[in-house]
């Protein structure tokens, strides 16, 4: 009876994860973050399935000559897939930690993950010859041994490495929705710690699978919310997310709050002369420059695409900080233009910023920066006219 209830819980968790895994499948385009999340889900779906098969073979179906060998096979694959699933979470955690700053870590940064994957495969396989991880008696009795604790401690310690990275990044994140998603990701090691503690009481109650399922579903919901709030072309926050962030930030800031409005110079000419694909490239490159520039600033300013070729940055600091950020953006734009010498157009931005004043709402704050942007663009056009006249 206990084995049937155990299997039913696993089956419910498998169905829940499977729905979440298949649901985004209708999208034609998937971001790197979404692909990594789906890979993580797929690993744990396989992991849950192997333990369900083990339960069916070892506790529900009649005992036969094949029951013990199959039980060994399914339990070994369970431990292997658990380690791979944990590595999938670590890979996703790195993507979350680095998504707004730079390219995702390469081979050197992922070395701990590869070592964990190797250990996660070797230990269960070696157990087939030593029995140090677990054994299954002729009557189907499943018994864990000392290496099980070592195995779980190894994975728990490994996941804390990824969790600490996410927590450090989260402390510098200004967007409350992004912080909520990072919190869900960072909580993953608690599930493995719970599994280790509950292992002292046996496996009669499948708490670990329920805890993992709830944790994974929370990550999925946060990821879905994140995808909805992202601009599909530039992969930065969209206008809807901007409104929510500003509603929060206007009520929760400790210093002077600035809003910078930016737009791409001569963007219409790029579209009309070279086509909309080149215009899209200009927007993507602009977003990349803004992300790299803001990543170097303390407090990590918030970036969003406001619409068309207009972008907004919200940051706490001083007027000097704003000027320094704009200078950094200009320097990186020039660097981009030098690298892309084959490109037929040059990327330049115009700026307008405003400092929040008591009583300003979202609209007034944006309008103040927009008016300054308009004046700056007008002044630059007059300056260009004088230069051409000479």
Secondary structure, 3 states (H helix, E strand, C coil): CHHHHHHHHHHHHHHHHHHHHHHHHHCCCCCHHHHHHHHHHHHHHHHHHHHHHHHHHHHHCCCCCCHHHHHHHHHHHHHHHHHHHHHHHHHHHHHHHHCCCCCCCCCCCCHHHHHHHHHHHHHHHHHHHHCCCEEECCCCCEEECHHHHHHHHHHHHHHHHHHHHHHHHHHCCCCHHHHHHHHHHHCHHHHHHHHHHHHHHCCCCCHHHHHHHHHHHHHHHHHHHHHHCECCCCCCECHHHHHHHHHHHCCCCCCCEEEEEEEECCHHHHHHHHCHHHHHHHHHHHHHHHHHHHHCCCCCCEEEEEECCEEEEEEECCHHHHHHHHHHHHHHHHHHHHHCCCCCCCCCEEEEEEECCCCCCHHHHHHHHHHHHHHHHHHHHHHHHHHHHC
